[in-house]
Amino acid sequence: MPEGAHCGRRSKQFGWTRGGAAGGLGGALIRWAIAEAERRGCALVQLTSDATRTDAHRFYTRLGFVDSHVGYKMALGTTG
């Protein structure tokens, strides 16, 4: 794969219970995904998380992710 290639994989939603740190099963899963992306020549791992999920944000920060952008969405079919 060319250096800096965009590797497209999308996961739906991960869910785990509170109390686990980045060292638990969720952390192991994310670290595996990062290692696999590197092995395949990917240059970036990017994820999104709902703005209200502050515990998840701390989790991702502990794993080395940085807050990099703001996203927007619009629900359709909800007006008059």
N, CA, C and O atoms as a Maestro MAE file, in Angstrom:
{
 s_m_m2io_version
 :::
 2.0.0
}

f_m_ct {
 s_m_title
 :::
 protein
 m_atom[320] {
  # First column is atom index #
  i_m_mmod_type
  r_m_x_coord
  r_m_y_coord
  r_m_z_coord
  i_m_residue_number
  s_m_chain_name
  s_m_pdb_residue_name
  s_m_pdb_atom_name
  i_m_atomic_number
  :::
  1 25 0.835 -1.163 0.000 1 A "MET " " N  " 7
  2 3 0.000 0.000 0.000 1 A "MET " " CA " 6
  3 2 0.892 1.243 0.000 1 A "MET " " C  " 6
  4 15 1.862 1.284 0.758 1 A "MET " " O  " 8
  5 25 0.604 2.254 -0.817 2 A "PRO " " N  " 7
  6 3 1.440 3.456 -0.863 2 A "PRO " " CA " 6
  7 2 1.489 4.161 0.493 2 A "PRO " " C  " 6
  8 15 0.521 4.139 1.254 2 A "PRO " " O  " 8
  9 25 2.623 4.779 0.777 3 A "GLU " " N  " 7
  10 3 2.767 5.508 2.031 3 A "GLU " " CA " 6
  11 2 1.677 6.563 2.151 3 A "GLU " " C  " 6
  12 15 1.393 7.282 1.193 3 A "GLU " " O  " 8
  13 25 1.072 6.654 3.317 4 A "GLY " " N  " 7
  14 3 0.022 7.642 3.562 4 A "GLY " " CA " 6
  15 2 -1.307 7.279 2.945 4 A "GLY " " C  " 6
  16 15 -2.200 8.123 2.862 4 A "GLY " " O  " 8
  17 25 -1.458 6.043 2.512 5 A "ALA " " N  " 7
  18 3 -2.707 5.626 1.863 5 A "ALA " " CA " 6
  19 2 -3.872 5.717 2.831 5 A "ALA " " C  " 6
  20 15 -3.718 5.531 4.038 5 A "ALA " " O  " 8
  21 25 -5.029 6.004 2.282 6 A "HIS " " N  " 7
  22 3 -6.260 6.032 3.069 6 A "HIS " " CA " 6
  23 2 -6.796 4.613 3.156 6 A "HIS " " C  " 6
  24 15 -7.142 4.010 2.140 6 A "HIS " " O  " 8
  25 25 -6.861 4.094 4.342 7 A "CYS " " N  " 7
  26 3 -7.372 2.735 4.549 7 A "CYS " " CA " 6
  27 2 -8.790 2.859 5.068 7 A "CYS " " C  " 6
  28 15 -9.005 3.409 6.148 7 A "CYS " " O  " 8
  29 25 -9.730 2.374 4.344 8 A "GLY " " N  " 7
  30 3 -11.122 2.540 4.738 8 A "GLY " " CA " 6
  31 2 -11.669 1.337 5.476 8 A "GLY " " C  " 6
  32 15 -11.841 0.266 4.895 8 A "GLY " " O  " 8
  33 25 -11.936 1.512 6.724 9 A "ARG " " N  " 7
  34 3 -12.663 0.544 7.524 9 A "ARG " " CA " 6
  35 2 -13.571 1.344 8.430 9 A "ARG " " C  " 6
  36 15 -13.177 2.373 8.978 9 A "ARG " " O  " 8
  37 25 -14.743 0.877 8.574 10 A "ARG " " N  " 7
  38 3 -15.679 1.587 9.432 10 A "ARG " " CA " 6
  39 2 -16.275 0.592 10.394 10 A "ARG " " C  " 6
  40 15 -16.755 -0.471 10.001 10 A "ARG " " O  " 8
  41 25 -16.238 0.950 11.646 11 A "SER " " N  " 7
  42 3 -16.911 0.114 12.625 11 A "SER " " CA " 6
  43 2 -18.149 0.868 13.077 11 A "SER " " C  " 6
  44 15 -18.190 2.098 13.038 11 A "SER " " O  " 8
  45 25 -19.104 0.158 13.483 12 A "LYS " " N  " 7
  46 3 -20.303 0.809 14.007 12 A "LYS " " CA " 6
  47 2 -19.956 1.348 15.380 12 A "LYS " " C  " 6
  48 15 -19.023 2.141 15.502 12 A "LYS " " O  " 8
  49 25 -20.648 0.959 16.381 13 A "GLN " " N  " 7
  50 3 -20.414 1.520 17.695 13 A "GLN " " CA " 6
  51 2 -19.829 0.482 18.619 13 A "GLN " " C  " 6
  52 15 -20.307 -0.649 18.694 13 A "GLN " " O  " 8
  53 25 -18.788 0.881 19.320 14 A "PHE " " N  " 7
  54 3 -18.244 0.032 20.366 14 A "PHE " " CA " 6
  55 2 -18.976 0.392 21.644 14 A "PHE " " C  " 6
  56 15 -19.315 1.555 21.863 14 A "PHE " " O  " 8
  57 25 -19.217 -0.580 22.470 15 A "GLY " " N  " 7
  58 3 -19.810 -0.292 23.767 15 A "GLY " " CA " 6
  59 2 -19.134 -1.127 24.828 15 A "GLY " " C  " 6
  60 15 -18.914 -2.324 24.640 15 A "GLY " " O  " 8
  61 25 -18.809 -0.514 25.922 16 A "TRP " " N  " 7
  62 3 -18.256 -1.236 27.051 16 A "TRP " " CA " 6
  63 2 -18.721 -0.549 28.305 16 A "TRP " " C  " 6
  64 15 -19.171 0.597 28.267 16 A "TRP " " O  " 8
  65 25 -18.617 -1.232 29.396 17 A "THR " " N  " 7
  66 3 -19.136 -0.696 30.647 17 A "THR " " CA " 6
  67 2 -18.145 0.252 31.277 17 A "THR " " C  " 6
  68 15 -16.953 0.228 30.972 17 A "THR " " O  " 8
  69 25 -18.653 1.077 32.152 18 A "ARG " " N  " 7
  70 3 -17.794 1.995 32.894 18 A "ARG " " CA " 6
  71 2 -16.855 1.217 33.802 18 A "ARG " " C  " 6
  72 15 -17.079 0.042 34.093 18 A "ARG " " O  " 8
  73 25 -15.833 1.873 34.229 19 A "GLY " " N  " 7
  74 3 -14.910 1.266 35.172 19 A "GLY " " CA " 6
  75 2 -13.665 0.707 34.504 19 A "GLY " " C  " 6
  76 15 -12.630 0.562 35.155 19 A "GLY " " O  " 8
  77 25 -13.743 0.395 33.234 20 A "GLY " " N  " 7
  78 3 -12.568 -0.101 32.524 20 A "GLY " " CA " 6
  79 2 -11.708 1.066 32.087 20 A "GLY " " C  " 6
  80 15 -12.216 2.085 31.619 20 A "GLY " " O  " 8
  81 25 -10.428 0.914 32.240 21 A "ALA " " N  " 7
  82 3 -9.507 1.952 31.777 21 A "ALA " " CA " 6
  83 2 -9.014 1.579 30.394 21 A "ALA " " C  " 6
  84 15 -9.420 0.557 29.840 21 A "ALA " " O  " 8
  85 25 -8.155 2.389 29.843 22 A "ALA " " N  " 7
  86 3 -7.606 2.123 28.516 22 A "ALA " " CA " 6
  87 2 -6.771 0.851 28.515 22 A "ALA " " C  " 6
  88 15 -6.328 0.410 27.455 22 A "ALA " " O  " 8
  89 25 -6.549 0.257 29.672 23 A "GLY " " N  " 7
  90 3 -5.807 -0.987 29.755 23 A "GLY " " CA " 6
  91 2 -6.689 -2.220 29.655 23 A "GLY " " C  " 6
  92 15 -6.164 -3.332 29.594 23 A "GLY " " O  " 8
  93 25 -8.008 -2.070 29.636 24 A "GLY " " N  " 7
  94 3 -8.920 -3.204 29.598 24 A "GLY " " CA " 6
  95 2 -9.162 -3.729 28.198 24 A "GLY " " C  " 6
  96 15 -8.378 -3.494 27.278 24 A "GLY " " O  " 8
  97 25 -10.265 -4.442 28.059 25 A "LEU " " N  " 7
  98 3 -10.599 -5.069 26.789 25 A "LEU " " CA " 6
  99 2 -10.801 -4.034 25.675 25 A "LEU " " C  " 6
  100 15 -10.327 -4.228 24.555 25 A "LEU " " O  " 8
  101 25 -11.497 -2.946 25.980 26 A "GLY " " N  " 7
  102 3 -11.694 -1.900 24.964 26 A "GLY " " CA " 6
  103 2 -10.382 -1.307 24.496 26 A "GLY " " C  " 6
  104 15 -10.180 -1.096 23.300 26 A "GLY " " O  " 8
  105 25 -9.491 -1.038 25.435 27 A "GLY " " N  " 7
  106 3 -8.171 -0.507 25.082 27 A "GLY " " CA " 6
  107 2 -7.378 -1.485 24.239 27 A "GLY " " C  " 6
  108 15 -6.710 -1.101 23.278 27 A "GLY " " O  " 8
  109 25 -7.461 -2.769 24.615 28 A "ALA " " N  " 7
  110 3 -6.754 -3.792 23.850 28 A "ALA " " CA " 6
  111 2 -7.295 -3.865 22.421 28 A "ALA " " C  " 6
  112 15 -6.526 -4.010 21.471 28 A "ALA " " O  " 8
  113 25 -8.588 -3.768 22.275 29 A "LEU " " N  " 7
  114 3 -9.197 -3.816 20.949 29 A "LEU " " CA " 6
  115 2 -8.757 -2.631 20.087 29 A "LEU " " C  " 6
  116 15 -8.421 -2.804 18.915 29 A "LEU " " O  " 8
  117 25 -8.759 -1.441 20.664 30 A "ILE " " N  " 7
  118 3 -8.341 -0.255 19.905 30 A "ILE " " CA " 6
  119 2 -6.851 -0.336 19.566 30 A "ILE " " C  " 6
  120 15 -6.454 -0.026 18.443 30 A "ILE " " O  " 8
  121 25 -6.029 -0.750 20.525 31 A "ARG " " N  " 7
  122 3 -4.590 -0.880 20.240 31 A "ARG " " CA " 6
  123 2 -4.347 -1.910 19.140 31 A "ARG " " C  " 6
  124 15 -3.470 -1.713 18.299 31 A "ARG " " O  " 8
  125 25 -5.107 -3.001 19.132 32 A "TRP " " N  " 7
  126 3 -4.975 -3.992 18.057 32 A "TRP " " CA " 6
  127 2 -5.336 -3.360 16.712 32 A "TRP " " C  " 6
  128 15 -4.629 -3.557 15.724 32 A "TRP " " O  " 8
  129 25 -6.430 -2.603 16.674 33 A "ALA " " N  " 7
  130 3 -6.851 -1.969 15.423 33 A "ALA " " CA " 6
  131 2 -5.790 -0.987 14.924 33 A "ALA " " C  " 6
  132 15 -5.534 -0.903 13.723 33 A "ALA " " O  " 8
  133 25 -5.180 -0.252 15.840 34 A "ILE " " N  " 7
  134 3 -4.122 0.693 15.468 34 A "ILE " " CA " 6
  135 2 -2.919 -0.071 14.898 34 A "ILE " " C  " 6
  136 15 -2.375 0.307 13.861 34 A "ILE " " O  " 8
  137 25 -2.513 -1.134 15.572 35 A "ALA " " N  " 7
  138 3 -1.377 -1.932 15.097 35 A "ALA " " CA " 6
  139 2 -1.685 -2.540 13.730 35 A "ALA " " C  " 6
  140 15 -0.817 -2.573 12.858 35 A "ALA " " O  " 8
  141 25 -2.897 -3.016 13.540 36 A "GLU " " N  " 7
  142 3 -3.287 -3.604 12.262 36 A "GLU " " CA " 6
  143 2 -3.278 -2.550 11.152 36 A "GLU " " C  " 6
  144 15 -2.848 -2.827 10.032 36 A "GLU " " O  " 8
  145 25 -3.751 -1.347 11.465 37 A "ALA " " N  " 7
  146 3 -3.723 -0.260 10.481 37 A "ALA " " CA " 6
  147 2 -2.285 0.069 10.088 37 A "ALA " " C  " 6
  148 15 -1.990 0.263 8.909 37 A "ALA " " O  " 8
  149 25 -1.392 0.132 11.074 38 A "GLU " " N  " 7
  150 3 0.025 0.387 10.770 38 A "GLU " " CA " 6
  151 2 0.607 -0.733 9.919 38 A "GLU " " C  " 6
  152 15 1.333 -0.474 8.958 38 A "GLU " " O  " 8
  153 25 0.293 -1.963 10.265 39 A "ARG " " N  " 7
  154 3 0.796 -3.107 9.508 39 A "ARG " " CA " 6
  155 2 0.356 -3.047 8.056 39 A "ARG " " C  " 6
  156 15 1.086 -3.475 7.163 39 A "ARG " " O  " 8
  157 25 -0.836 -2.518 7.820 40 A "ARG " " N  " 7
  158 3 -1.374 -2.423 6.459 40 A "ARG " " CA " 6
  159 2 -0.933 -1.151 5.734 40 A "ARG " " C  " 6
  160 15 -1.339 -0.919 4.595 40 A "ARG " " O  " 8
  161 25 -0.114 -0.333 6.376 41 A "GLY " " N  " 7
  162 3 0.416 0.852 5.730 41 A "GLY " " CA " 6
  163 2 -0.447 2.092 5.840 41 A "GLY " " C  " 6
  164 15 -0.225 3.068 5.123 41 A "GLY " " O  " 8
  165 25 -1.415 2.067 6.717 42 A "CYS " " N  " 7
  166 3 -2.268 3.248 6.894 42 A "CYS " " CA " 6
  167 2 -1.495 4.352 7.614 42 A "CYS " " C  " 6
  168 15 -0.609 4.080 8.424 42 A "CYS " " O  " 8
  169 25 -1.837 5.573 7.311 43 A "ALA " " N  " 7
  170 3 -1.146 6.711 7.903 43 A "ALA " " CA " 6
  171 2 -1.948 7.396 8.998 43 A "ALA " " C  " 6
  172 15 -1.414 8.256 9.700 43 A "ALA " " O  " 8
  173 25 -3.222 7.036 9.163 44 A "LEU " " N  " 7
  174 3 -4.082 7.748 10.102 44 A "LEU " " CA " 6
  175 2 -5.181 6.830 10.603 44 A "LEU " " C  " 6
  176 15 -5.763 6.062 9.836 44 A "LEU " " O  " 8
  177 25 -5.459 6.916 11.886 45 A "VAL " " N  " 7
  178 3 -6.647 6.294 12.468 45 A "VAL " " CA " 6
  179 2 -7.513 7.440 12.959 45 A "VAL " " C  " 6
  180 15 -7.066 8.281 13.739 45 A "VAL " " O  " 8
  181 25 -8.731 7.468 12.506 46 A "GLN " " N  " 7
  182 3 -9.641 8.556 12.867 46 A "GLN " " CA " 6
  183 2 -10.929 7.961 13.390 46 A "GLN " " C  " 6
  184 15 -11.413 6.957 12.866 46 A "GLN " " O  " 8
  185 25 -11.483 8.565 14.410 47 A "LEU " " N  " 7
  186 3 -12.754 8.106 14.934 47 A "LEU " " CA " 6
  187 2 -13.621 9.292 15.274 47 A "LEU " " C  " 6
  188 15 -13.143 10.420 15.395 47 A "LEU " " O  " 8
  189 25 -14.891 9.026 15.426 48 A "THR " " N  " 7
  190 3 -15.820 10.051 15.889 48 A "THR " " CA " 6
  191 2 -16.511 9.541 17.135 48 A "THR " " C  " 6
  192 15 -16.687 8.337 17.320 48 A "THR " " O  " 8
  193 25 -16.896 10.464 17.976 49 A "SER " " N  " 7
  194 3 -17.589 10.135 19.213 49 A "SER " " CA " 6
  195 2 -18.597 11.235 19.483 49 A "SER " " C  " 6
  196 15 -18.296 12.415 19.303 49 A "SER " " O  " 8
  197 25 -19.770 10.864 19.907 50 A "ASP " " N  " 7
  198 3 -20.799 11.852 20.221 50 A "ASP " " CA " 6
  199 2 -20.265 12.845 21.253 50 A "ASP " " C  " 6
  200 15 -19.561 12.461 22.187 50 A "ASP " " O  " 8
  201 25 -20.601 14.105 21.082 51 A "ALA " " N  " 7
  202 3 -20.095 15.173 21.949 51 A "ALA " " CA " 6
  203 2 -20.447 14.958 23.414 51 A "ALA " " C  " 6
  204 15 -19.750 15.471 24.289 51 A "ALA " " O  " 8
  205 25 -21.502 14.219 23.700 52 A "THR " " N  " 7
  206 3 -21.928 14.015 25.088 52 A "THR " " CA " 6
  207 2 -21.160 12.908 25.797 52 A "THR " " C  " 6
  208 15 -21.325 12.732 27.004 52 A "THR " " O  " 8
  209 25 -20.330 12.160 25.087 53 A "ARG " " N  " 7
  210 3 -19.651 10.986 25.660 53 A "ARG " " CA " 6
  211 2 -18.283 11.349 26.247 53 A "ARG " " C  " 6
  212 15 -17.245 10.912 25.749 53 A "ARG " " O  " 8
  213 25 -18.301 12.142 27.295 54 A "THR " " N  " 7
  214 3 -17.051 12.650 27.869 54 A "THR " " CA " 6
  215 2 -16.159 11.527 28.405 54 A "THR " " C  " 6
  216 15 -14.935 11.629 28.319 54 A "THR " " O  " 8
  217 25 -16.743 10.462 28.954 55 A "ASP " " N  " 7
  218 3 -15.915 9.342 29.411 55 A "ASP " " CA " 6
  219 2 -15.178 8.708 28.233 55 A "ASP " " C  " 6
  220 15 -14.002 8.363 28.348 55 A "ASP " " O  " 8
  221 25 -15.861 8.557 27.110 56 A "ALA " " N  " 7
  222 3 -15.230 7.998 25.909 56 A "ALA " " CA " 6
  223 2 -14.105 8.902 25.431 56 A "ALA " " C  " 6
  224 15 -13.064 8.418 24.988 56 A "ALA " " O  " 8
  225 25 -14.308 10.219 25.519 57 A "HIS " " N  " 7
  226 3 -13.271 11.156 25.075 57 A "HIS " " CA " 6
  227 2 -12.008 10.999 25.922 57 A "HIS " " C  " 6
  228 15 -10.898 11.015 25.392 57 A "HIS " " O  " 8
  229 25 -12.178 10.848 27.233 58 A "ARG " " N  " 7
  230 3 -11.014 10.624 28.104 58 A "ARG " " CA " 6
  231 2 -10.330 9.299 27.751 58 A "ARG " " C  " 6
  232 15 -9.102 9.214 27.734 58 A "ARG " " O  " 8
  233 25 -11.123 8.282 27.474 59 A "PHE " " N  " 7
  234 3 -10.611 6.969 27.076 59 A "PHE " " CA " 6
  235 2 -9.738 7.100 25.834 59 A "PHE " " C  " 6
  236 15 -8.611 6.605 25.813 59 A "PHE " " O  " 8
  237 25 -10.245 7.761 24.804 60 A "TYR " " N  " 7
  238 3 -9.493 7.904 23.557 60 A "TYR " " CA " 6
  239 2 -8.243 8.761 23.756 60 A "TYR " " C  " 6
  240 15 -7.203 8.487 23.155 60 A "TYR " " O  " 8
  241 25 -8.336 9.788 24.589 61 A "THR " " N  " 7
  242 3 -7.170 10.622 24.878 61 A "THR " " CA " 6
  243 2 -6.079 9.800 25.554 61 A "THR " " C  " 6
  244 15 -4.903 9.938 25.218 61 A "THR " " O  " 8
  245 25 -6.459 8.942 26.505 62 A "ARG " " N  " 7
  246 3 -5.471 8.080 27.176 62 A "ARG " " CA " 6
  247 2 -4.788 7.140 26.189 62 A "ARG " " C  " 6
  248 15 -3.647 6.733 26.406 62 A "ARG " " O  " 8
  249 25 -5.475 6.798 25.119 63 A "LEU " " N  " 7
  250 3 -4.892 5.923 24.104 63 A "LEU " " CA " 6
  251 2 -4.015 6.678 23.105 63 A "LEU " " C  " 6
  252 15 -3.374 6.062 22.253 63 A "LEU " " O  " 8
  253 25 -3.986 8.013 23.206 64 A "GLY " " N  " 7
  254 3 -3.113 8.797 22.342 64 A "GLY " " CA " 6
  255 2 -3.815 9.585 21.244 64 A "GLY " " C  " 6
  256 15 -3.160 10.285 20.472 64 A "GLY " " O  " 8
  257 25 -5.142 9.482 21.163 65 A "PHE " " N  " 7
  258 3 -5.874 10.264 20.169 65 A "PHE " " CA " 6
  259 2 -5.928 11.721 20.603 65 A "PHE " " C  " 6
  260 15 -5.903 12.022 21.796 65 A "PHE " " O  " 8
  261 25 -6.002 12.624 19.631 66 A "VAL " " N  " 7
  262 3 -6.122 14.052 19.921 66 A "VAL " " CA " 6
  263 2 -7.429 14.575 19.330 66 A "VAL " " C  " 6
  264 15 -7.881 14.127 18.276 66 A "VAL " " O  " 8
  265 25 -8.016 15.525 20.032 67 A "ASP " " N  " 7
  266 3 -9.239 16.184 19.586 67 A "ASP " " CA " 6
  267 2 -8.871 17.072 18.402 67 A "ASP " " C  " 6
  268 15 -8.119 18.033 18.562 67 A "ASP " " O  " 8
  269 25 -9.401 16.758 17.197 68 A "SER " " N  " 7
  270 3 -8.891 17.430 16.002 68 A "SER " " CA " 6
  271 2 -9.916 18.192 15.184 68 A "SER " " C  " 6
  272 15 -9.531 19.012 14.350 68 A "SER " " O  " 8
  273 25 -11.204 17.956 15.386 69 A "HIS " " N  " 7
  274 3 -12.169 18.642 14.550 69 A "HIS " " CA " 6
  275 2 -13.563 18.608 15.170 69 A "HIS " " C  " 6
  276 15 -13.815 17.873 16.125 69 A "HIS " " O  " 8
  277 25 -14.438 19.394 14.627 70 A "VAL " " N  " 7
  278 3 -15.835 19.451 15.059 70 A "VAL " " CA " 6
  279 2 -16.691 18.941 13.915 70 A "VAL " " C  " 6
  280 15 -16.448 19.298 12.762 70 A "VAL " " O  " 8
  281 25 -17.671 18.126 14.200 71 A "GLY " " N  " 7
  282 3 -18.565 17.610 13.166 71 A "GLY " " CA " 6
  283 2 -19.958 18.181 13.321 71 A "GLY " " C  " 6
  284 15 -20.347 18.623 14.403 71 A "GLY " " O  " 8
  285 25 -20.695 18.168 12.244 72 A "TYR " " N  " 7
  286 3 -22.064 18.674 12.245 72 A "TYR " " CA " 6
  287 2 -22.963 17.664 11.566 72 A "TYR " " C  " 6
  288 15 -22.523 16.906 10.702 72 A "TYR " " O  " 8
  289 25 -24.215 17.657 11.958 73 A "LYS " " N  " 7
  290 3 -25.196 16.800 11.296 73 A "LYS " " CA " 6
  291 2 -26.551 17.490 11.311 73 A "LYS " " C  " 6
  292 15 -26.787 18.417 12.086 73 A "LYS " " O  " 8
  293 25 -27.429 17.024 10.445 74 A "MET " " N  " 7
  294 3 -28.771 17.580 10.366 74 A "MET " " CA " 6
  295 2 -29.758 16.436 10.147 74 A "MET " " C  " 6
  296 15 -29.639 15.678 9.185 74 A "MET " " O  " 8
  297 25 -30.721 16.321 11.038 75 A "ALA " " N  " 7
  298 3 -31.763 15.318 10.848 75 A "ALA " " CA " 6
  299 2 -32.764 15.843 9.833 75 A "ALA " " C  " 6
  300 15 -33.172 17.002 9.912 75 A "ALA " " O  " 8
  301 25 -33.159 15.025 8.897 76 A "LEU " " N  " 7
  302 3 -34.104 15.423 7.863 76 A "LEU " " CA " 6
  303 2 -35.492 14.841 8.168 76 A "LEU " " C  " 6
  304 15 -35.622 13.818 8.841 76 A "LEU " " O  " 8
  305 25 -36.509 15.515 7.658 77 A "GLY " " N  " 7
  306 3 -37.867 15.046 7.817 77 A "GLY " " CA " 6
  307 2 -38.464 15.321 9.178 77 A "GLY " " C  " 6
  308 15 -39.441 14.684 9.572 77 A "GLY " " O  " 8
  309 25 -37.878 16.273 9.908 78 A "THR " " N  " 7
  310 3 -38.394 16.574 11.241 78 A "THR " " CA " 6
  311 2 -39.124 17.907 11.320 78 A "THR " " C  " 6
  312 15 -39.570 18.304 12.397 78 A "THR " " O  " 8
  313 25 -39.249 18.600 10.197 79 A "THR " " N  " 7
  314 3 -39.936 19.897 10.216 79 A "THR " " CA " 6
  315 2 -41.284 19.783 9.533 79 A "THR " " C  " 6
  316 15 -41.491 18.957 8.644 79 A "THR " " O  " 8
  317 25 -42.207 20.650 9.982 80 A "GLY " " N  " 7
  318 3 -43.560 20.821 9.499 80 A "GLY " " CA " 6
  319 2 -44.093 19.989 8.473 80 A "GLY " " C  " 6
  320 15 -45.247 20.156 8.080 80 A "GLY " " O  " 8
  :::
 }
 m_bond[319] {
  # First column is bond index #
  i_m_from
  i_m_to
  i_m_order
  :::
  1 1 2 1
  2 2 3 1
  3 3 4 2
  4 3 5 1
  5 5 6 1
  6 6 7 1
  7 7 8 2
  8 7 9 1
  9 9 10 1
  10 10 11 1
  11 11 12 2
  12 11 13 1
  13 13 14 1
  14 14 15 1
  15 15 16 2
  16 15 17 1
  17 17 18 1
  18 18 19 1
  19 19 20 2
  20 19 21 1
  21 21 22 1
  22 22 23 1
  23 23 24 2
  24 23 25 1
  25 25 26 1
  26 26 27 1
  27 27 28 2
  28 27 29 1
  29 29 30 1
  30 30 31 1
  31 31 32 2
  32 31 33 1
  33 33 34 1
  34 34 35 1
  35 35 36 2
  36 35 37 1
  37 37 38 1
  38 38 39 1
  39 39 40 2
  40 39 41 1
  41 41 42 1
  42 42 43 1
  43 43 44 2
  44 43 45 1
  45 45 46 1
  46 46 47 1
  47 47 48 2
  48 47 49 1
  49 49 50 1
  50 50 51 1
  51 51 52 2
  52 51 53 1
  53 53 54 1
  54 54 55 1
  55 55 56 2
  56 55 57 1
  57 57 58 1
  58 58 59 1
  59 59 60 2
  60 59 61 1
  61 61 62 1
  62 62 63 1
  63 63 64 2
  64 63 65 1
  65 65 66 1
  66 66 67 1
  67 67 68 2
  68 67 69 1
  69 69 70 1
  70 70 71 1
  71 71 72 2
  72 71 73 1
  73 73 74 1
  74 74 75 1
  75 75 76 2
  76 75 77 1
  77 77 78 1
  78 78 79 1
  79 79 80 2
  80 79 81 1
  81 81 82 1
  82 82 83 1
  83 83 84 2
  84 83 85 1
  85 85 86 1
  86 86 87 1
  87 87 88 2
  88 87 89 1
  89 89 90 1
  90 90 91 1
  91 91 92 2
  92 91 93 1
  93 93 94 1
  94 94 95 1
  95 95 96 2
  96 95 97 1
  97 97 98 1
  98 98 99 1
  99 99 100 2
  100 99 101 1
  101 101 102 1
  102 102 103 1
  103 103 104 2
  104 103 105 1
  105 105 106 1
  106 106 107 1
  107 107 108 2
  108 107 109 1
  109 109 110 1
  110 110 111 1
  111 111 112 2
  112 111 113 1
  113 113 114 1
  114 114 115 1
  115 115 116 2
  116 115 117 1
  117 117 118 1
  118 118 119 1
  119 119 120 2
  120 119 121 1
  121 121 122 1
  122 122 123 1
  123 123 124 2
  124 123 125 1
  125 125 126 1
  126 126 127 1
  127 127 128 2
  128 127 129 1
  129 129 130 1
  130 130 131 1
  131 131 132 2
  132 131 133 1
  133 133 134 1
  134 134 135 1
  135 135 136 2
  136 135 137 1
  137 137 138 1
  138 138 139 1
  139 139 140 2
  140 139 141 1
  141 141 142 1
  142 142 143 1
  143 143 144 2
  144 143 145 1
  145 145 146 1
  146 146 147 1
  147 147 148 2
  148 147 149 1
  149 149 150 1
  150 150 151 1
  151 151 152 2
  152 151 153 1
  153 153 154 1
  154 154 155 1
  155 155 156 2
  156 155 157 1
  157 157 158 1
  158 158 159 1
  159 159 160 2
  160 159 161 1
  161 161 162 1
  162 162 163 1
  163 163 164 2
  164 163 165 1
  165 165 166 1
  166 166 167 1
  167 167 168 2
  168 167 169 1
  169 169 170 1
  170 170 171 1
  171 171 172 2
  172 171 173 1
  173 173 174 1
  174 174 175 1
  175 175 176 2
  176 175 177 1
  177 177 178 1
  178 178 179 1
  179 179 180 2
  180 179 181 1
  181 181 182 1
  182 182 183 1
  183 183 184 2
  184 183 185 1
  185 185 186 1
  186 186 187 1
  187 187 188 2
  188 187 189 1
  189 189 190 1
  190 190 191 1
  191 191 192 2
  192 191 193 1
  193 193 194 1
  194 194 195 1
  195 195 196 2
  196 195 197 1
  197 197 198 1
  198 198 199 1
  199 199 200 2
  200 199 201 1
  201 201 202 1
  202 202 203 1
  203 203 204 2
  204 203 205 1
  205 205 206 1
  206 206 207 1
  207 207 208 2
  208 207 209 1
  209 209 210 1
  210 210 211 1
  211 211 212 2
  212 211 213 1
  213 213 214 1
  214 214 215 1
  215 215 216 2
  216 215 217 1
  217 217 218 1
  218 218 219 1
  219 219 220 2
  220 219 221 1
  221 221 222 1
  222 222 223 1
  223 223 224 2
  224 223 225 1
  225 225 226 1
  226 226 227 1
  227 227 228 2
  228 227 229 1
  229 229 230 1
  230 230 231 1
  231 231 232 2
  232 231 233 1
  233 233 234 1
  234 234 235 1
  235 235 236 2
  236 235 237 1
  237 237 238 1
  238 238 239 1
  239 239 240 2
  240 239 241 1
  241 241 242 1
  242 242 243 1
  243 243 244 2
  244 243 245 1
  245 245 246 1
  246 246 247 1
  247 247 248 2
  248 247 249 1
  249 249 250 1
  250 250 251 1
  251 251 252 2
  252 251 253 1
  253 253 254 1
  254 254 255 1
  255 255 256 2
  256 255 257 1
  257 257 258 1
  258 258 259 1
  259 259 260 2
  260 259 261 1
  261 261 262 1
  262 262 263 1
  263 263 264 2
  264 263 265 1
  265 265 266 1
  266 266 267 1
  267 267 268 2
  268 267 269 1
  269 269 270 1
  270 270 271 1
  271 271 272 2
  272 271 273 1
  273 273 274 1
  274 274 275 1
  275 275 276 2
  276 275 277 1
  277 277 278 1
  278 278 279 1
  279 279 280 2
  280 279 281 1
  281 281 282 1
  282 282 283 1
  283 283 284 2
  284 283 285 1
  285 285 286 1
  286 286 287 1
  287 287 288 2
  288 287 289 1
  289 289 290 1
  290 290 291 1
  291 291 292 2
  292 291 293 1
  293 293 294 1
  294 294 295 1
  295 295 296 2
  296 295 297 1
  297 297 298 1
  298 298 299 1
  299 299 300 2
  300 299 301 1
  301 301 302 1
  302 302 303 1
  303 303 304 2
  304 303 305 1
  305 305 306 1
  306 306 307 1
  307 307 308 2
  308 307 309 1
  309 309 310 1
  310 310 311 1
  311 311 312 2
  312 311 313 1
  313 313 314 1
  314 314 315 1
  315 315 316 2
  316 315 317 1
  317 317 318 1
  318 318 319 1
  319 319 320 2
  :::
 }
}
